[in-house]
């Protein structure tokens, strides 16, 4: 028994051409199977020729009828929604750029654990340290940072302390 294809805007030859340029091999295989059905092959023969079950081919024909060529591609799930708004992420990026205030924040350089506490205090969102690292990466920050400078350091005293050797 053949599968009924209600979408008639593509011929079997056009479906084969779409299969050649498909983004994934799975989609190409599905397009070829539907091309066989358009040619008049039985569902059993078309499915066997493309390495799938009759029921699977039936499902792909229904997706093709409903969505067209894009129906052959796997749908990517949306994933979880962001826990911080873009404005909040921009505020975190500005805080990282500005650096911590030793008197207010109690640290001389930001670590992920410090930013985790900051985010929880400001926005009530509890991130894991690794998630803070992913957030920083998404915001364009590197995990490599310059050595922190103590706020009470004296550059002139450091320069005077350095030993100078005569050049030979």
Phi and psi in degrees as GROMACS dihedral restraints (atoms count N, CA, C in turn):
[ dihedral_restraints ]
;  ai    aj    ak    al  type     phi  dphi    fc
    3     4     5     6     1   -84.2    20    10
    4     5     6     7     1   153.8    20    10
    6     7     8     9     1   -87.4    20    10
    7     8     9    10     1   138.2    20    10
    9    10    11    12     1   -85.6    20    10
   10    11    12    13     1   123.8    20    10
   12    13    14    15     1  -105.4    20    10
   13    14    15    16     1   117.4    20    10
   15    16    17    18     1   -90.6    20    10
   16    17    18    19     1   -21.4    20    10
   18    19    20    21     1   -87.0    20    10
   19    20    21    22     1   115.4    20    10
   21    22    23    24     1  -114.6    20    10
   22    23    24    25     1    23.8    20    10
   24    25    26    27     1   -83.8    20    10
   25    26    27    28     1    -4.6    20    10
   27    28    29    30     1  -132.0    20    10
   28    29    30    31     1   138.1    20    10
   30    31    32    33     1   -85.8    20    10
   31    32    33    34     1   172.9    20    10
   33    34    35    36     1   -62.2    20    10
   34    35    36    37     1   -39.3    20    10
   36    37    38    39     1   -65.6    20    10
   37    38    39    40     1   -40.2    20    10
   39    40    41    42     1   -65.2    20    10
   40    41    42    43     1   -39.5    20    10
   42    43    44    45     1   -62.7    20    10
   43    44    45    46     1   -37.6    20    10
   45    46    47    48     1   -65.6    20    10
   46    47    48    49     1   -38.8    20    10
   48    49    50    51     1   -65.8    20    10
   49    50    51    52     1   -38.8    20    10
   51    52    53    54     1   -63.2    20    10
   52    53    54    55     1   -35.6    20    10
   54    55    56    57     1   -65.6    20    10
   55    56    57    58     1   -36.1    20    10
   57    58    59    60     1   -63.0    20    10
   58    59    60    61     1   -38.0    20    10
   60    61    62    63     1   -98.2    20    10
   61    62    63    64     1    16.1    20    10
   63    64    65    66     1   -66.3    20    10
   64    65    66    67     1   149.9    20    10
   66    67    68    69     1   -73.2    20    10
   67    68    69    70     1   -28.7    20    10
   69    70    71    72     1  -131.1    20    10
   70    71    72    73     1   151.3    20    10
   72    73    74    75     1   -66.6    20    10
   73    74    75    76     1   -29.6    20    10
   75    76    77    78     1   -64.1    20    10
   76    77    78    79     1   -43.1    20    10
   78    79    80    81     1   -64.7    20    10
   79    80    81    82     1   -39.0    20    10
   81    82    83    84     1   -62.0    20    10
   82    83    84    85     1   -41.9    20    10
   84    85    86    87     1   -64.1    20    10
   85    86    87    88     1   -39.9    20    10
   87    88    89    90     1   -66.6    20    10
   88    89    90    91     1   -39.4    20    10
   90    91    92    93     1   -64.5    20    10
   91    92    93    94     1   -40.7    20    10
   93    94    95    96     1   -64.9    20    10
   94    95    96    97     1   -40.2    20    10
   96    97    98    99     1   -62.2    20    10
   97    98    99   100     1   -43.2    20    10
   99   100   101   102     1   -68.5    20    10
  100   101   102   103     1   -33.4    20    10
  102   103   104   105     1   -61.6    20    10
  103   104   105   106     1   -40.1    20    10
  105   106   107   108     1   -62.1    20    10
  106   107   108   109     1   -40.3    20    10
  108   109   110   111     1   -66.2    20    10
  109   110   111   112     1   -39.6    20    10
  111   112   113   114     1   -62.6    20    10
  112   113   114   115     1   -34.3    20    10
  114   115   116   117     1   -71.0    20    10
  115   116   117   118     1   -16.2    20    10
  117   118   119   120     1   111.0    20    10
  118   119   120   121     1     5.1    20    10
  120   121   122   123     1   -66.1    20    10
  121   122   123   124     1   155.6    20    10
  123   124   125   126     1   -74.2    20    10
  124   125   126   127     1   159.4    20    10
  126   127   128   129     1   -61.3    20    10
  127   128   129   130     1   -38.5    20    10
  129   130   131   132     1   -63.3    20    10
  130   131   132   133     1   -48.4    20    10
  132   133   134   135     1   -67.4    20    10
  133   134   135   136     1   -42.1    20    10
  135   136   137   138     1   -65.0    20    10
  136   137   138   139     1   -40.0    20    10
  138   139   140   141     1   -67.2    20    10
  139   140   141   142     1   -43.5    20    10
  141   142   143   144     1   -64.1    20    10
  142   143   144   145     1   -39.5    20    10
  144   145   146   147     1   -63.9    20    10
  145   146   147   148     1   -27.8    20    10
  147   148   149   150     1  -108.0    20    10
  148   149   150   151     1    11.1    20    10
  150   151   152   153     1    70.2    20    10
  151   152   153   154     1    41.7    20    10
  153   154   155   156     1  -141.2    20    10
  154   155   156   157     1   170.3    20    10
  156   157   158   159     1   -83.1    20    10
  157   158   159   160     1   157.3    20    10
  159   160   161   162     1   -59.3    20    10
  160   161   162   163     1   -42.0    20    10
  162   163   164   165     1   -65.4    20    10
  163   164   165   166     1   -37.6    20    10
  165   166   167   168     1   -64.2    20    10
  166   167   168   169     1   -43.9    20    10
  168   169   170   171     1   -61.2    20    10
  169   170   171   172     1   -40.9    20    10
  171   172   173   174     1   -59.0    20    10
  172   173   174   175     1   -43.2    20    10
  174   175   176   177     1   -62.6    20    10
  175   176   177   178     1   -40.8    20    10
  177   178   179   180     1   -69.6    20    10
  178   179   180   181     1   -33.9    20    10
  180   181   182   183     1   -64.7    20    10
  181   182   183   184     1   -41.2    20    10
  183   184   185   186     1   -64.2    20    10
  184   185   186   187     1   -39.9    20    10
  186   187   188   189     1   -65.7    20    10
  187   188   189   190     1   -40.1    20    10
  189   190   191   192     1   -64.4    20    10
  190   191   192   193     1   -42.8    20    10
  192   193   194   195     1   -60.7    20    10
  193   194   195   196     1   -36.8    20    10
  195   196   197   198     1   -83.6    20    10
  196   197   198   199     1   -38.5    20    10
  198   199   200   201     1  -118.8    20    10
  199   200   201   202     1   -11.5    20    10
  201   202   203   204     1    81.0    20    10
  202   203   204   205     1  -152.7    20    10
  204   205   206   207     1   -58.5    20    10
  205   206   207   208     1   -39.2    20    10
  207   208   209   210     1   -63.5    20    10
  208   209   210   211     1   -20.7    20    10
  210   211   212   213     1   -67.4    20    10
  211   212   213   214     1   -17.3    20    10
  213   214   215   216     1   -77.1    20    10
  214   215   216   217     1   -16.8    20    10
  216   217   218   219     1   -90.3    20    10
  217   218   219   220     1   146.0    20    10
  219   220   221   222     1   -65.1    20    10
  220   221   222   223     1   143.2    20    10
  222   223   224   225     1   -87.0    20    10
  223   224   225   226     1   134.0    20    10
  225   226   227   228     1   -92.1    20    10
  226   227   228   229     1   124.4    20    10
  228   229   230   231     1   -65.4    20    10
  229   230   231   232     1   149.9    20    10
  231   232   233   234     1   -66.6    20    10
  232   233   234   235     1   -32.9    20    10
  234   235   236   237     1    83.9    20    10
  235   236   237   238     1   178.7    20    10
  237   238   239   240     1   -72.2    20    10
  238   239   240   241     1   151.3    20    10
  240   241   242   243     1   -78.2    20    10
  241   242   243   244     1   151.8    20    10
  243   244   245   246     1   -61.3    20    10
  244   245   246   247     1   143.8    20    10
  246   247   248   249     1   -87.5    20    10
  247   248   249   250     1   -18.4    20    10
  249   250   251   252     1  -116.5    20    10
  250   251   252   253     1   145.7    20    10
  252   253   254   255     1   -76.0    20    10
  253   254   255   256     1   161.9    20    10
  255   256   257   258     1   -57.8    20    10
  256   257   258   259     1   -33.9    20    10
  258   259   260   261     1   -66.1    20    10
  259   260   261   262     1   -42.3    20    10
  261   262   263   264     1   -65.5    20    10
  262   263   264   265     1   -39.7    20    10
  264   265   266   267     1   -63.8    20    10
  265   266   267   268     1   -37.5    20    10
  267   268   269   270     1   -65.4    20    10
  268   269   270   271     1   -37.2    20    10
  270   271   272   273     1   -65.6    20    10
  271   272   273   274     1   -40.1    20    10
  273   274   275   276     1   -64.9    20    10
  274   275   276   277     1   -42.6    20    10
  276   277   278   279     1   -61.1    20    10
  277   278   279   280     1   -40.6    20    10
  279   280   281   282     1   -66.3    20    10
  280   281   282   283     1   -38.9    20    10
  282   283   284   285     1   -65.4    20    10
  283   284   285   286     1   -38.5    20    10
  285   286   287   288     1   -67.8    20    10
  286   287   288   289     1   -42.1    20    10
  288   289   290   291     1   -61.8    20    10
  289   290   291   292     1   -43.2    20    10
  291   292   293   294     1   -68.3    20    10
  292   293   294   295     1   -34.3    20    10
  294   295   296   297     1    87.8    20    10
  295   296   297   298     1   164.4    20    10
  297   298   299   300     1   -79.6    20    10
  298   299   300   301     1   154.7    20    10
  300   301   302   303     1   -95.5    20    10
  301   302   303   304     1   116.1    20    10
  303   304   305   306     1   -58.2    20    10
  304   305   306   307     1   -34.1    20    10
  306   307   308   309     1   -72.9    20    10
  307   308   309   310     1   -43.0    20    10
  309   310   311   312     1   -81.4    20    10
  310   311   312   313     1   -45.3    20    10
  312   313   314   315     1   -91.9    20    10
  313   314   315   316     1   -20.5    20    10
  315   316   317   318     1    79.4    20    10
  316   317   318   319     1    10.0    20    10
  318   319   320   321     1  -136.3    20    10
  319   320   321   322     1   157.1    20    10
  321   322   323   324     1   -99.5    20    10
  322   323   324   325     1   -15.3    20    10
  324   325   326   327     1  -148.3    20    10
  325   326   327   328     1   150.9    20    10
  327   328   329   330     1   -76.0    20    10
  328   329   330   331     1   134.3    20    10
  330   331   332   333     1  -116.8    20    10
  331   332   333   334     1   165.3    20    10
  333   334   335   336     1   -61.0    20    10
  334   335   336   337     1   -38.9    20    10
  336   337   338   339     1   -64.7    20    10
  337   338   339   340     1   -34.9    20    10
  339   340   341   342     1   -68.2    20    10
  340   341   342   343     1   -42.1    20    10
  342   343   344   345     1   -67.5    20    10
  343   344   345   346     1   -33.2    20    10
  345   346   347   348     1   -59.8    20    10
  346   347   348   349     1   -45.3    20    10
  348   349   350   351     1   -65.1    20    10
  349   350   351   352     1   -41.6    20    10
  351   352   353   354     1   -61.5    20    10
  352   353   354   355     1   -45.8    20    10
  354   355   356   357     1   -64.5    20    10
  355   356   357   358     1   -41.1    20    10
  357   358   359   360     1   -65.5    20    10
  358   359   360   361     1   -39.0    20    10
  360   361   362   363     1   -71.0    20    10
  361   362   363   364     1   -41.9    20    10
  363   364   365   366     1   -77.9    20    10
  364   365   366   367     1   -43.1    20    10
  366   367   368   369     1  -117.4    20    10
  367   368   369   370     1    -6.1    20    10
  369   370   371   372     1    70.9    20    10
  370   371   372   373     1    22.9    20    10
  372   373   374   375     1  -108.9    20    10
  373   374   375   376     1   124.1    20    10
  375   376   377   378     1   -97.0    20    10
  376   377   378   379     1   107.1    20    10
  378   379   380   381     1   -98.9    20    10
  379   380   381   382     1   153.3    20    10
  381   382   383   384     1   -82.2    20    10
  382   383   384   385     1   155.0    20    10
  384   385   386   387     1   -57.0    20    10
  385   386   387   388     1   -39.6    20    10
  387   388   389   390     1   -64.5    20    10
  388   389   390   391     1   -36.0    20    10
  390   391   392   393     1   -67.4    20    10
  391   392   393   394     1   -34.2    20    10
  393   394   395   396     1   -63.9    20    10
  394   395   396   397     1   -40.2    20    10
  396   397   398   399     1   -62.0    20    10
  397   398   399   400     1   -40.6    20    10
  399   400   401   402     1   -66.0    20    10
  400   401   402   403     1   -39.1    20    10
  402   403   404   405     1   -62.1    20    10
  403   404   405   406     1   -45.1    20    10
  405   406   407   408     1   -63.0    20    10
  406   407   408   409     1   -39.0    20    10
  408   409   410   411     1   -63.7    20    10
  409   410   411   412     1   -43.8    20    10
  411   412   413   414     1   -64.5    20    10
  412   413   414   415     1   -30.5    20    10
  414   415   416   417     1   -82.7    20    10
  415   416   417   418     1    -2.5    20    10
  417   418   419   420     1    94.6    20    10
  418   419   420   421     1    14.6    20    10
  420   421   422   423     1   -94.6    20    10
  421   422   423   424     1   147.4    20    10
  423   424   425   426     1   -92.9    20    10
  424   425   426   427     1   154.1    20    10
  426   427   428   429     1   -79.2    20    10
  427   428   429   430     1    -9.8    20    10
  429   430   431   432     1   -92.2    20    10
  430   431   432   433     1   130.3    20    10
  432   433   434   435     1  -132.2    20    10
  433   434   435   436     1   157.7    20    10
  435   436   437   438     1   -71.1    20    10
  436   437   438   439     1   155.4    20    10
  438   439   440   441     1   -63.6    20    10
  439   440   441   442     1   136.5    20    10
  441   442   443   444     1   -69.7    20    10
  442   443   444   445     1   147.0    20    10
  444   445   446   447     1  -105.2    20    10
  445   446   447   448     1   126.9    20    10
  447   448   449   450     1   -63.5    20    10
  448   449   450   451     1   136.1    20    10
  450   451   452   453     1   -64.6    20    10
  451   452   453   454     1   -21.4    20    10
  453   454   455   456     1  -103.4    20    10
  454   455   456   457     1    16.3    20    10
  456   457   458   459     1   -74.7    20    10
  457   458   459   460     1   152.1    20    10
  459   460   461   462     1  -117.9    20    10
  460   461   462   463     1   102.2    20    10
  462   463   464   465     1   -58.8    20    10
  463   464   465   466     1   -34.5    20    10
  465   466   467   468     1   -67.2    20    10
  466   467   468   469     1   -40.9    20    10
  468   469   470   471     1   -67.2    20    10
  469   470   471   472     1   -36.8    20    10
  471   472   473   474     1   -65.1    20    10
  472   473   474   475     1   -42.1    20    10
  474   475   476   477     1   -64.9    20    10
  475   476   477   478     1   -39.6    20    10
  477   478   479   480     1   -68.5    20    10
  478   479   480   481     1   -28.4    20    10
  480   481   482   483     1   -77.3    20    10
  481   482   483   484     1   -26.4    20    10
  483   484   485   486     1   -60.4    20    10
  484   485   486   487     1   139.6    20    10
  486   487   488   489     1   -82.3    20    10
  487   488   489   490     1   138.0    20    10
  489   490   491   492     1  -113.9    20    10
  490   491   492   493     1   133.8    20    10
  492   493   494   495     1  -107.1    20    10
  493   494   495   496     1   142.2    20    10
  495   496   497   498     1   -68.6    20    10
  496   497   498   499     1   141.8    20    10
  498   499   500   501     1   -80.9    20    10
  499   500   501   502     1   131.9    20    10
